[in-house]
């Protein structure tokens, strides 16, 4: 990213310079001193548990050239850095984001949805990279903190930034969208997540519609026409002058997917025929686990083609695509054990689709370590029971992890399946290691791992990999 002056930041944020050089140059920002590499501005953001002001000295020692604070802490810091005082550090961060967004990137795609945002972002970035200089938001940095961090650290020559934008409460996505001012808005789906903050699914779709608040004049809206709530958003909230591009597998659309099929029992992934109205068609092979990812791929394909990527280039980009960590990775371990690591996040719809997709892979026995699905509100216990029953119907041996999964395991057992409950990820990891070392999980077995981010089930995958390697040695 390009260097900008302290004076630029002062003007953008309305900050007072307590001391330091107005002409000092900074490159990028952060609010976590552990990520600093040198040359950044450090924002001392307040938090529920920690206050960034407590880490100003550590940030300066780690190479920050300036700090944005609400109080004077200069006596605690030895380094000669720029001190920028503001009334509210988060508001200042947003003001700086607005100022930089007027310069970079040239264009921005914003993706929202209850599921599939990150995978769609990764797929779309891979397609656009065929012709453009692309930057993408790292991980799931998609809220009022993560999006500014992403944008303020991209290269200045970025032609397209691909960013996911999320929300947990009403009003949040509106603010993020206005920070990003996207030229393109992509809606993947609306699912029953974050229900603890919403009365019903319609409430979630209304909150998702806030992505359109910052859409550029004449911007493009890419919408999943197979999703009823996404179509509600389009019917009721499409801005005047915006262009609409629909995609889907089930209903008529400008971009359609047809003949969806798995690659085979020994090959994770799927293939489908991508058809663009009045332009042609192209077979797409997507080598990542889960038929449900075809919907994410179709969203990315519709968007990228609208932005100038040919059908052949889309197919080439997908053929070499690899999934992000913990998002449907398939590990073939020593001893013949297959692990489907989908541990990054979960919701009821995604959990059932992950179970169904795992069942399509060839295996001697099927296991699932399923963690609590969070933020479901009063409907949470019943939704866990539904997932448990489906897991039993599909023939999985189930380990439920977390308090809510007591309901899931009870449903498995009630449906005649084999289920066991464990309190947390650490105990699940210990269980997994013991299963491998005692050869209770062995050649020909497949184990799916899926749970909400807060449960931390990646520890189970790590334990399985270590145990399999140790057993092989």
Secondary structure, 3 states (H helix, E strand, C coil): CCCEEHHHHHHHHCCEEEECCCCCEECCEECCHHHCCCCCEEECCECCCCEHHHHHHHHHHCCCCEEEECCCCHHHCCCCCEEEECCCHHHHHHHHHHHHHCCCCCEEEEEECCCCHHHHHHHHHHHHCCCCCEEECCCCCCCCCHHHHHHCCCCCCCCEEEEECCCCCCCHHHHHHHHHCCCEEEECCCCCCCHHHCCCHHHHHHHHHHHHHHCCCCCEEEEECCCHHHHHHHHHHCCCCCEEEEEECCCCCCEEEEEEEECCCCCCCEEEEEEECCCEEEEEEECCCCCCHHHHHHHHHHHHHHCCCCHHHHHHHHHCCCCCCCCCEEEECCCCCEEEECCCCCCHHHHHHHHHHHHCCCCCEEEEEEECCCCCHHHHHHHHHHHHHHHHHCCCEEEEECCCHHHHHHHHHHCCCCEEEECCHHHHHHHHHHHHHCCCCCCCEEEEEECCHHHCCHHHHHHHHHHHHHHHC
